[in-house]
Amino acid sequence: MAWRGLNGAGRYLADLVWPPVCPLAGDPVDRVGHVSPPVWSRLTFLDAPWCDLCGWPFPYPGGAGGSAAAICANCVANPPRYDRARAPLAYDEAASPLVVGFKHGDRREMIAPFARWMARAGEACLDGADALVPVPLHWRRLVSRRYNQSALLGRALGELTGLPVWTDSLLRRRATPSQAGLTARMRRRNMAAAFHVPDPAQVRDRHLVLIDDVITTGATMSACARQLKRAGAASVRVVALCRVVRETDPTI
């Protein structure tokens, strides 16, 4: 308790010396990690009704009603390798600066709010999980970037939920080119054989949750889930910070 008091006092003094500001607008806020009201109003948070598999948000509730699970057309045509995916935030022009600053600019002041948002949206994925598995970076990219943003999100979510974070149960063995600008089919080819499980015994019969920053087409998630299930994982679910939402192409 005394340690918490010291931490609180330290944060109070730090706020006096460096008053917290919104990471996007630069406006004063009440604490580090908060965004100003104008920025908050522009963020699009995702919630049900959504596809039970991929989490793509539906514009209105399905006609079946009740507790029946609704599946989007894309998941019916192309079932994902993972069992379920959720993300709290739509990746759009408002959210992009937050994610890019965190991913490439070492802006970490939003990690705690990110974890809270992910825990709330991903409750169904986290329930009954044995461990969190951050999507790995290839070692060359890790050296150049200096940190894995998925691992940072995983650790923050692990502290919040009490779940262990396994950063060595899934590794990236191939340095894949950037996914930016690729079609869904090209992304799947790009991810083919990119990951491997070094110790199948660690994941066998386990219920795992993949952690990532942005879901675009789901190619990376499916590639990771495929390898984990081949190694014997009982289930693989996904919790990400953001997902791309296309009104005319409801894919993940």
Order of alpha helices (4+ residues) and beta strands (2+ residues): alpha-alpha-alpha-beta-beta-alpha-alpha-alpha-beta-alpha-alpha-beta-alpha-beta-alpha-beta-alpha-beta
